[in-house]
Amino acid sequence: MDTIERRDKRILALQRRVSFLFFPIVAPTALFWARVIKRLSVRDADVVRARFEKLVEAEPGPILICSNHLTLLDTIILVWALAPLHSYLWHYSRFPWSVPEKANFSRTWFWRVASFLGKCVYITRGGPREEVRRTLAKIAYLLEAGELVSIFPEGGRSRTARVDTENFTYGVGQIVQAVPGTSVLCVYMRGRKQEGYTDYPHTGDEYSVDLAMLRPATAAAGLRGARDLATQIIRKLAEMEESYFDRERPGRPARA
């Protein structure tokens, strides 16, 4: 993977500092939207947060967070579910950088500002190869610097509301290849009302959140290796999804 450009390092450092300064304003605003406007909740939040802290502290190397993807605002729910907001002020590297689709979050000045303050690094799915490589280099740099990074390995929101085990990108595999020793924190999140493809969470929904640490490895190199690593991550998320349905919705037809 290409080495990050010096200019990009400076921009990321500036973004982190500005994001930290505005966190006491931005984070409570997002939480107000989630808890008051949308009336969302996370089941057993204290248990999820305790497990997150234990898993992170047990890992000596870089950690890449990989989650399933059902709505446009999954990142907000993820950040809220993993830790109390005030704890991020003391461990700001645990407030994960996210990698949203540029087309979805750069259309207006509001979303551009929100993305900057929310520690986002844009990616263009299927965009110019050089642009994608530049984004992947930024992510690798952040992981090596001890920052948590959250990415959706499916490459986009699932149109079937199930983890897509057939059509996914290999970018996450390239990231793991580029940063030796990277562990992957797999996160499966789902609201009880989530049945199909939607832009936003359902009002009044309760989220179930499951965590599992994965240490993907492969003997293959290049694209084959990236594909192997990405497949391991996707399969783990699909396995966690099946566990969710077995536990929460017994009797539901199995994955086709």
Contacts in CASP RR format, 6 or more apart in sequence:
PFRMAT RR
TARGET T0000
AUTHOR 0000-0000-0000
METHOD contacts of the structure
MODEL  1
MDTIERRDKRILALQRRVSFLFFPIVAPTALFWARVIKRLSVRDADVVRA
RFEKLVEAEPGPILICSNHLTLLDTIILVWALAPLHSYLWHYSRFPWSVP
EKANFSRTWFWRVASFLGKCVYITRGGPREEVRRTLAKIAYLLEAGELVS
IFPEGGRSRTARVDTENFTYGVGQIVQAVPGTSVLCVYMRGRKQEGYTDY
PHTGDEYSVDLAMLRPATAAAGLRGARDLATQIIRKLAEMEESYFDRERP
GRPARA
1 133 0 8 1.000
1 136 0 8 1.000
1 137 0 8 1.000
1 140 0 8 1.000
1 174 0 8 1.000
1 175 0 8 1.000
1 177 0 8 1.000
1 178 0 8 1.000
2 133 0 8 1.000
2 134 0 8 1.000
2 136 0 8 1.000
2 137 0 8 1.000
3 137 0 8 1.000
4 137 0 8 1.000
4 138 0 8 1.000
4 140 0 8 1.000
4 141 0 8 1.000
5 134 0 8 1.000
5 137 0 8 1.000
8 134 0 8 1.000
8 137 0 8 1.000
8 138 0 8 1.000
8 141 0 8 1.000
9 141 0 8 1.000
12 121 0 8 1.000
12 138 0 8 1.000
12 141 0 8 1.000
12 142 0 8 1.000
15 116 0 8 1.000
15 119 0 8 1.000
16 92 0 8 1.000
16 119 0 8 1.000
16 147 0 8 1.000
18 116 0 8 1.000
18 117 0 8 1.000
19 26 0 8 1.000
19 116 0 8 1.000
19 117 0 8 1.000
19 118 0 8 1.000
19 119 0 8 1.000
20 89 0 8 1.000
20 92 0 8 1.000
22 117 0 8 1.000
23 88 0 8 1.000
23 89 0 8 1.000
23 92 0 8 1.000
23 95 0 8 1.000
23 117 0 8 1.000
24 89 0 8 1.000
26 114 0 8 1.000
26 117 0 8 1.000
26 118 0 8 1.000
27 79 0 8 1.000
27 85 0 8 1.000
27 88 0 8 1.000
28 85 0 8 1.000
30 76 0 8 1.000
30 79 0 8 1.000
30 80 0 8 1.000
31 80 0 8 1.000
31 85 0 8 1.000
33 76 0 8 1.000
34 40 0 8 1.000
34 76 0 8 1.000
34 77 0 8 1.000
34 80 0 8 1.000
35 41 0 8 1.000
38 200 0 8 1.000
38 201 0 8 1.000
38 203 0 8 1.000
38 204 0 8 1.000
38 205 0 8 1.000
39 203 0 8 1.000
39 204 0 8 1.000
40 77 0 8 1.000
40 201 0 8 1.000
40 203 0 8 1.000
40 204 0 8 1.000
40 205 0 8 1.000
40 206 0 8 1.000
40 207 0 8 1.000
41 204 0 8 1.000
41 205 0 8 1.000
41 206 0 8 1.000
41 207 0 8 1.000
42 48 0 8 1.000
42 77 0 8 1.000
42 80 0 8 1.000
42 81 0 8 1.000
42 206 0 8 1.000
42 207 0 8 1.000
42 209 0 8 1.000
43 206 0 8 1.000
43 207 0 8 1.000
43 208 0 8 1.000
43 209 0 8 1.000
45 81 0 8 1.000
48 81 0 8 1.000
48 82 0 8 1.000
48 209 0 8 1.000
48 211 0 8 1.000
49 81 0 8 1.000
49 82 0 8 1.000
49 83 0 8 1.000
49 84 0 8 1.000
51 211 0 8 1.000
52 82 0 8 1.000
52 83 0 8 1.000
52 185 0 8 1.000
52 211 0 8 1.000
53 83 0 8 1.000
55 185 0 8 1.000
55 211 0 8 1.000
55 213 0 8 1.000
56 63 0 8 1.000
56 94 0 8 1.000
56 148 0 8 1.000
56 185 0 8 1.000
58 213 0 8 1.000
59 183 0 8 1.000
59 213 0 8 1.000
61 146 0 8 1.000
61 181 0 8 1.000
61 182 0 8 1.000
61 183 0 8 1.000
62 143 0 8 1.000
62 144 0 8 1.000
62 146 0 8 1.000
62 179 0 8 1.000
62 181 0 8 1.000
62 182 0 8 1.000
62 183 0 8 1.000
63 143 0 8 1.000
63 148 0 8 1.000
63 182 0 8 1.000
63 183 0 8 1.000
63 184 0 8 1.000
63 185 0 8 1.000
64 143 0 8 1.000
64 148 0 8 1.000
64 149 0 8 1.000
64 151 0 8 1.000
64 172 0 8 1.000
64 175 0 8 1.000
64 176 0 8 1.000
64 179 0 8 1.000
64 182 0 8 1.000
64 183 0 8 1.000
64 184 0 8 1.000
64 185 0 8 1.000
65 78 0 8 1.000
65 96 0 8 1.000
65 148 0 8 1.000
65 149 0 8 1.000
65 150 0 8 1.000
65 151 0 8 1.000
65 184 0 8 1.000
65 185 0 8 1.000
65 187 0 8 1.000
66 150 0 8 1.000
66 151 0 8 1.000
66 152 0 8 1.000
66 153 0 8 1.000
66 172 0 8 1.000
66 184 0 8 1.000
66 185 0 8 1.000
66 186 0 8 1.000
66 187 0 8 1.000
66 233 0 8 1.000
66 237 0 8 1.000
67 74 0 8 1.000
67 78 0 8 1.000
67 150 0 8 1.000
67 152 0 8 1.000
67 186 0 8 1.000
67 187 0 8 1.000
67 188 0 8 1.000
67 189 0 8 1.000
67 237 0 8 1.000
68 152 0 8 1.000
68 154 0 8 1.000
68 158 0 8 1.000
68 163 0 8 1.000
68 187 0 8 1.000
68 188 0 8 1.000
68 189 0 8 1.000
68 190 0 8 1.000
68 237 0 8 1.000
68 241 0 8 1.000
69 152 0 8 1.000
69 154 0 8 1.000
69 155 0 8 1.000
69 156 0 8 1.000
69 157 0 8 1.000
69 158 0 8 1.000
70 157 0 8 1.000
70 158 0 8 1.000
70 161 0 8 1.000
70 189 0 8 1.000
70 190 0 8 1.000
70 194 0 8 1.000
70 198 0 8 1.000
71 77 0 8 1.000
71 157 0 8 1.000
71 194 0 8 1.000
71 198 0 8 1.000
71 199 0 8 1.000
71 200 0 8 1.000
71 201 0 8 1.000
72 104 0 8 1.000
72 157 0 8 1.000
72 199 0 8 1.000
72 200 0 8 1.000
73 200 0 8 1.000
73 201 0 8 1.000
74 152 0 8 1.000
74 189 0 8 1.000
75 98 0 8 1.000
75 100 0 8 1.000
75 150 0 8 1.000
77 189 0 8 1.000
77 201 0 8 1.000
77 207 0 8 1.000
78 96 0 8 1.000
78 150 0 8 1.000
78 187 0 8 1.000
78 189 0 8 1.000
79 88 0 8 1.000
79 95 0 8 1.000
79 96 0 8 1.000
81 189 0 8 1.000
81 207 0 8 1.000
81 209 0 8 1.000
82 94 0 8 1.000
82 96 0 8 1.000
82 187 0 8 1.000
83 91 0 8 1.000
83 94 0 8 1.000
87 94 0 8 1.000
88 94 0 8 1.000
88 95 0 8 1.000
93 146 0 8 1.000
93 147 0 8 1.000
93 148 0 8 1.000
94 148 0 8 1.000
95 119 0 8 1.000
95 148 0 8 1.000
96 119 0 8 1.000
96 147 0 8 1.000
96 148 0 8 1.000
96 149 0 8 1.000
96 150 0 8 1.000
97 119 0 8 1.000
97 120 0 8 1.000
97 121 0 8 1.000
97 139 0 8 1.000
97 142 0 8 1.000
97 147 0 8 1.000
97 148 0 8 1.000
97 149 0 8 1.000
97 150 0 8 1.000
98 118 0 8 1.000
98 119 0 8 1.000
98 120 0 8 1.000
98 121 0 8 1.000
98 149 0 8 1.000
98 150 0 8 1.000
98 151 0 8 1.000
99 120 0 8 1.000
99 121 0 8 1.000
99 122 0 8 1.000
99 123 0 8 1.000
99 135 0 8 1.000
99 139 0 8 1.000
99 149 0 8 1.000
99 150 0 8 1.000
99 151 0 8 1.000
99 152 0 8 1.000
100 115 0 8 1.000
100 120 0 8 1.000
100 122 0 8 1.000
100 123 0 8 1.000
101 122 0 8 1.000
101 123 0 8 1.000
101 124 0 8 1.000
101 125 0 8 1.000
101 156 0 8 1.000
102 122 0 8 1.000
102 123 0 8 1.000
102 124 0 8 1.000
103 124 0 8 1.000
103 125 0 8 1.000
104 111 0 8 1.000
105 111 0 8 1.000
105 112 0 8 1.000
105 114 0 8 1.000
105 115 0 8 1.000
105 120 0 8 1.000
105 122 0 8 1.000
106 112 0 8 1.000
106 115 0 8 1.000
106 122 0 8 1.000
115 122 0 8 1.000
121 135 0 8 1.000
121 138 0 8 1.000
121 139 0 8 1.000
121 142 0 8 1.000
122 135 0 8 1.000
123 132 0 8 1.000
123 135 0 8 1.000
124 131 0 8 1.000
124 132 0 8 1.000
124 135 0 8 1.000
125 155 0 8 1.000
125 156 0 8 1.000
125 169 0 8 1.000
126 132 0 8 1.000
136 171 0 8 1.000
136 174 0 8 1.000
136 175 0 8 1.000
136 178 0 8 1.000
137 178 0 8 1.000
139 149 0 8 1.000
139 151 0 8 1.000
139 175 0 8 1.000
140 175 0 8 1.000
140 178 0 8 1.000
140 179 0 8 1.000
142 149 0 8 1.000
143 149 0 8 1.000
143 175 0 8 1.000
143 179 0 8 1.000
143 182 0 8 1.000
144 179 0 8 1.000
151 172 0 8 1.000
151 175 0 8 1.000
153 168 0 8 1.000
153 169 0 8 1.000
153 171 0 8 1.000
153 172 0 8 1.000
153 230 0 8 1.000
153 233 0 8 1.000
153 234 0 8 1.000
153 237 0 8 1.000
154 163 0 8 1.000
154 164 0 8 1.000
154 167 0 8 1.000
154 168 0 8 1.000
154 169 0 8 1.000
154 234 0 8 1.000
155 168 0 8 1.000
155 169 0 8 1.000
157 197 0 8 1.000
158 164 0 8 1.000
158 197 0 8 1.000
159 197 0 8 1.000
160 196 0 8 1.000
160 197 0 8 1.000
161 194 0 8 1.000
161 195 0 8 1.000
161 196 0 8 1.000
161 197 0 8 1.000
162 238 0 8 1.000
162 241 0 8 1.000
162 255 0 8 1.000
163 234 0 8 1.000
163 237 0 8 1.000
163 238 0 8 1.000
163 241 0 8 1.000
164 234 0 8 1.000
165 234 0 8 1.000
165 235 0 8 1.000
165 238 0 8 1.000
168 230 0 8 1.000
168 234 0 8 1.000
169 230 0 8 1.000
170 223 0 8 1.000
170 226 0 8 1.000
170 227 0 8 1.000
170 230 0 8 1.000
171 226 0 8 1.000
171 230 0 8 1.000
172 184 0 8 1.000
172 229 0 8 1.000
172 230 0 8 1.000
172 233 0 8 1.000
173 216 0 8 1.000
173 225 0 8 1.000
173 226 0 8 1.000
173 227 0 8 1.000
173 229 0 8 1.000
173 230 0 8 1.000
173 233 0 8 1.000
174 226 0 8 1.000
175 182 0 8 1.000
176 182 0 8 1.000
176 184 0 8 1.000
176 216 0 8 1.000
176 226 0 8 1.000
176 229 0 8 1.000
177 222 0 8 1.000
177 225 0 8 1.000
177 226 0 8 1.000
177 229 0 8 1.000
181 215 0 8 1.000
183 213 0 8 1.000
183 214 0 8 1.000
183 215 0 8 1.000
184 213 0 8 1.000
184 214 0 8 1.000
184 215 0 8 1.000
184 216 0 8 1.000
184 233 0 8 1.000
184 236 0 8 1.000
185 211 0 8 1.000
185 212 0 8 1.000
185 213 0 8 1.000
185 214 0 8 1.000
186 211 0 8 1.000
186 212 0 8 1.000
186 213 0 8 1.000
186 214 0 8 1.000
186 233 0 8 1.000
186 236 0 8 1.000
186 237 0 8 1.000
186 240 0 8 1.000
187 209 0 8 1.000
187 210 0 8 1.000
187 211 0 8 1.000
188 209 0 8 1.000
188 210 0 8 1.000
188 237 0 8 1.000
188 240 0 8 1.000
188 241 0 8 1.000
188 244 0 8 1.000
189 207 0 8 1.000
189 208 0 8 1.000
189 209 0 8 1.000
189 210 0 8 1.000
190 207 0 8 1.000
190 208 0 8 1.000
190 241 0 8 1.000
190 244 0 8 1.000
191 201 0 8 1.000
191 202 0 8 1.000
191 205 0 8 1.000
191 206 0 8 1.000
191 207 0 8 1.000
191 208 0 8 1.000
192 205 0 8 1.000
192 206 0 8 1.000
192 207 0 8 1.000
192 208 0 8 1.000
192 248 0 8 1.000
193 202 0 8 1.000
193 204 0 8 1.000
193 205 0 8 1.000
194 201 0 8 1.000
194 202 0 8 1.000
194 205 0 8 1.000
201 207 0 8 1.000
208 244 0 8 1.000
208 248 0 8 1.000
210 240 0 8 1.000
210 243 0 8 1.000
210 244 0 8 1.000
212 236 0 8 1.000
212 240 0 8 1.000
214 232 0 8 1.000
214 233 0 8 1.000
214 236 0 8 1.000
216 229 0 8 1.000
216 232 0 8 1.000
216 233 0 8 1.000
217 229 0 8 1.000
218 225 0 8 1.000
218 228 0 8 1.000
218 229 0 8 1.000
218 232 0 8 1.000
220 228 0 8 1.000
238 255 0 8 1.000
241 255 0 8 1.000
242 254 0 8 1.000
242 255 0 8 1.000
245 252 0 8 1.000
END
